Amino acid sequence: IVKRNKIADFRLAETFYPPRLKQPRHRHETASLSFVVAGSYTENYGHQTRTCHSSTLVLHPAQEFHSVDFHNQPVQILNVRADFVFLSGFSKYSKVLDSALSFRSADIAWLGNRLYREFSQPDELSALAIEGIVLEMLVEASRQSSNKAEQKSSRWLSEAIDFLHDNFSESVGLEEVAKTVGVHPVHLARAFRRQFGCTIGEYVRLLRIEFAKRQISTTQNSLCEIAL
C-alpha cells in the first residue's frame, strides 16, 4: 500500500503488486470495489475465474473467498471500502454488491480515472466528488448487471471491448477487431454503436484521452512523450 486516505464515508487505498505474485486464498470482511489502474491479474473464486485488465471495476461481496494470480506486469489498484450506512442505503436499490462481478466499459474507465484523480489530488470538495463518483460507478455496474442476459448473447462484444482496451495505443482497424471476435465488420459496427452509443474509432479515442489524462496527472512524462 503506497497511499491510503479516509474521505467522508470511504476508505481508499492505492496498492501496487509485483509481477507474477500469487496471493493465497483469503477474504475481506466487508464489501468493496476496486478499480484496476494498470496491469492485469486473474482471480479464482469458488469454481470460477475472472481476468481483470486495466480500467476494470471489480466488486467483492463481504466474506468472499478468493485467490489472485498477478500477470507479467506490475499491477496498480485503487480499492474503496464504504461504511455500513452507505452500503445499507445503496442496497435498498441494488444488490450488485452481493455478488462477485467485474465490469469494463468507456463509462467505467472515465469514472474510475476521475475517482483516482480525486484520491490523488484531494481538496475541500473531494469528499462530495468521491461519494458521487462511487455512486455513479455502482449505478453503472447495476445497470450492466441487469442486462446480463443480453450481454451473454453478445459475448463477442465483450471480447471486442477487451481487445480495444488492450490495443488502444495501436492502429486498430474495424476489420481486425471483427476478425478477432469472429463476426462480420458491418455487423460489428452496427452492434457496437447500438450497444455503446459511439463508433469503435470514437471509443478508442476516448481510451487514449483517458490514458493521457492519467499520465499527465500521475507521471513526470512530457506532453510530447504522452502524445506519441
Sequence and secondary structure as in RCSB ss.txt:
>XXXX:A:sequence
IVKRNKIADFRLAETFYPPRLKQPRHRHETASLSFVVAGSYTENYGHQTRTCHSSTLVLHPAQEFHSVDFHNQPV
QILNVRADFVFLSGFSKYSKVLDSALSFRSADIAWLGNRLYREFSQPDELSALAIEGIVLEMLVEASRQSSNKAE
QKSSRWLSEAIDFLHDNFSESVGLEEVAKTVGVHPVHLARAFRRQFGCTIGEYVRLLRIEFAKRQISTTQNSLCE
IAL
>XXXX:A:secstr
  EEEEETTEEEEEEEE TT EEEEEE SS EEEEEEE  EEEEETTEEEEE TT EEEE TT EEEEEE SS E
EEEEEEE HHHHHHHHTT  GGGS EEE  HHHHHHHHHHHHHHHS  TTHHHHHHHHHHHHHHHHHHHHHTHHH
HHHTHHHHHHHHHHHHHTTS   HHHHHHHHTS HHHHHHHHHHHHSS HHHHHHHHHHHHHHHHHHH    HHH
HH 
